[in-house]
Amino acid sequence: MPAFTLALAIFSPLAVAWQQALPEATGNQPAPWSYGVDDGPDHWGGLMPAYALCTHGERQSPVAIDSDRVIYSACEPLRFRYRSSTLLVRNDGPVLRLGYDRGSYLVVAGLSYELVEVRFHVPGEHALDGRIAAAEVQLVHGNNRGDIAVVAVPVQRGRRSNQTLSRILEHAPAQAGAQFYGRNIGINPLFLLPARKDYFTYEGSLTHPPCTEGVHWYVMATPVEVLPEELDRLAGLIGGNARPLQALGSRVIHSNSACPP
């Protein structure tokens, strides 16, 4: 069993829908999809019946966030109980992603979600007040209740190197379908998070097939700064892989911006 498959298979029972979205975890070979013209986001829903929500879902992600129209809520902090993990990075072509060792958790609103995977998108997928970040890091979590929670971190160009991202990019394979396992290389996604933990939250979906709904999204309000060359390297590995914005509809976005440090 390939290392990436093994890493996903040994997790405690996670969201069934999330596992179904990972062909390596199930052995299935879903219809091909990409961010291109013929099998890109506009066509995902027609590639196979399991992807129908990509076209017909009413609570899809990503969305545009208007800070003037959100509902401000009492502080509900995101508690990141992350620890270092062996670097396991795979280039799927459509996305660059990291598998993660067991034992790292997001705790919010009394529920605990285990960190499953870290995904990278260029440009960012969510919009905040009309602006889309240069990139977006998505930390994907699941629990044995079948819940999925994703923390989205906008990334912008700046003057500071992000050593964790730099380490990932140093070893990330350039060839689609290839993976790298660094037994003695550790990473901790705590260092992919901004210092301020204010966030927006709403109910949405996976931003890739099968576009499963019922996903709890936590979009960080403050971006992480990285060097331009780090963003260029990331973009060179995966190209453009952001799903277009989806209609918010009747959904409400909440803001937790009064959390003390």
Buried (B, 14 or more C-beta within 10 A) or exposed (E): EEBBBBBBEEBEEBBEBBBBBBEBBBEEEBEEBBBEEEBBBEBBBEBBEBBBBBBEBEBBBBBBBEEEEBEEEEEBBBEBEBBBBBBBBBBBBBBBBBBBBBEBBBBBEEBBBBBBBBBBBBBBBBBBEEEBBBBBBBBBBBBEEEBBBBBBBBBBBBEEEBEBBBBBBEBBBEEEEEBBBBEEBBBBBEEBBBEEBBBBBBBBBBBBBBBBBBBBBBBBBBBBBBBEEBBBBBBEBBEEBBBEBBEBEEEEBBBBBEBEE
